[in-house]
Amino acid sequence: MLKDKMVRIRLKKFYKEQKPFSYVGKVSAWSENWIAIEGKGIMLSRQSSTGVQIDGDIKVILVPRESIETIQVLPDSFNISNIRTTTEGQQVVLIIDDKRSSFLGEIGEG
């Protein structure tokens, strides 16, 4: 169903102090227990001037399905090599060209 689609996977937070974390990439495999994507991780971070830390390289990531909060399908044209974020009020968002921005977290959560 999602194979070969570009997605943003938001992980669940299991405790209050946990930093919001998402993965962005192309789904390469799917099972009842995990999803494999070729992509990058994005974590909110107070130490970064942009408010986020983004992995430098694309890698294969196995995400356990029980740790997934949401999956958002992105346009096939989404450029994973040029991930852009911005702030909208107190929110940090992922910029998606020609679409509504995708919420990553609140400023101060990271």
C-alpha positions as CSV (number, residue, x, y, z in Angstrom):
1,M,0.0,0.0,0.0
2,L,2.7,2.5,1.0
3,K,5.6,0.8,-0.9
4,D,7.6,3.4,-3.0
5,K,5.7,6.3,-1.5
6,M,7.4,9.3,0.2
7,V,6.2,9.6,3.8
8,R,6.8,11.4,7.1
9,I,6.6,9.1,10.1
10,R,6.1,10.7,13.4
11,L,7.1,8.6,16.4
12,K,5.2,8.3,19.6
13,K,6.5,10.0,22.7
14,F,6.7,7.5,25.5
15,Y,7.6,10.0,28.3
16,K,7.1,13.8,28.7
17,E,10.8,14.8,28.3
18,Q,11.3,12.8,25.1
19,K,12.1,14.9,22.0
20,P,9.7,14.8,19.1
21,F,11.2,12.7,16.3
22,S,10.2,12.0,12.7
23,Y,11.5,10.1,9.8
24,V,11.1,11.3,6.2
25,G,11.8,9.1,3.2
26,K,10.6,6.5,0.7
27,V,9.0,3.3,1.9
28,S,11.1,0.3,0.7
29,A,9.3,-2.5,2.6
30,W,6.3,-3.0,4.9
31,S,5.3,-5.8,7.3
32,E,2.9,-6.2,10.1
33,N,5.7,-5.4,12.6
34,W,7.8,-2.7,10.9
35,I,8.3,-0.3,8.1
36,A,11.6,0.1,6.2
37,I,12.3,3.5,4.7
38,E,15.3,5.0,2.9
39,G,15.4,8.4,4.5
40,K,16.5,10.8,7.2
41,G,15.6,11.4,10.8
42,I,14.5,14.8,12.1
43,M,14.6,15.7,15.8
44,L,13.6,18.9,17.5
45,S,16.6,20.5,19.2
46,R,17.0,23.6,21.3
47,Q,20.7,23.6,20.5
48,S,20.1,24.2,16.8
49,S,19.5,27.6,15.4
50,T,16.8,26.2,13.1
51,G,15.1,24.3,15.9
52,V,15.8,20.9,14.4
53,Q,18.6,18.4,13.7
54,I,18.4,16.6,10.4
55,D,20.5,13.5,9.5
56,G,23.1,14.4,7.0
57,D,22.9,11.2,4.9
58,I,20.1,9.1,3.6
59,K,20.1,5.6,5.2
60,V,17.8,2.6,5.5
61,I,15.8,2.8,8.7
62,L,13.6,0.1,10.2
63,V,10.7,1.6,12.2
64,P,8.7,-0.6,14.6
65,R,5.0,-0.1,13.9
66,E,4.2,0.0,17.6
67,S,6.3,3.2,17.9
68,I,4.5,5.1,15.1
69,E,2.1,7.8,16.0
70,T,1.2,9.0,12.5
71,I,2.2,8.4,8.8
72,Q,1.7,11.3,6.4
73,V,2.1,10.6,2.7
74,L,4.1,13.2,0.9
75,P,4.2,14.2,-2.7
76,D,6.4,12.0,-4.9
77,S,8.3,15.2,-5.8
78,F,9.4,15.8,-2.2
79,N,13.2,16.3,-2.2
80,I,14.7,14.4,0.6
81,S,18.2,15.9,-0.2
82,N,16.8,19.4,0.6
83,I,14.7,19.1,3.7
84,R,13.5,22.5,4.8
85,T,11.8,23.5,8.1
86,T,10.5,26.8,9.5
87,T,8.6,28.1,12.4
88,E,4.9,29.1,12.4
89,G,4.2,30.8,15.7
90,Q,5.4,28.3,18.4
91,Q,5.3,25.3,15.9
92,V,8.2,23.9,14.0
93,V,7.0,22.6,10.6
94,L,8.3,20.7,7.6
95,I,7.9,22.7,4.4
96,I,6.2,20.7,1.7
97,D,6.0,22.5,-1.7
98,D,2.5,23.1,-3.0
99,K,1.0,21.5,0.1
100,R,0.2,22.4,3.7
101,S,3.3,22.3,6.0
102,S,3.7,19.3,8.3
103,F,3.8,19.8,12.1
104,L,7.0,18.5,13.7
105,G,6.6,19.8,17.2
106,E,6.4,22.8,19.5
107,I,9.4,25.2,20.1
108,G,10.9,24.2,23.5
109,E,10.0,20.5,23.2
110,G,13.4,19.7,21.9
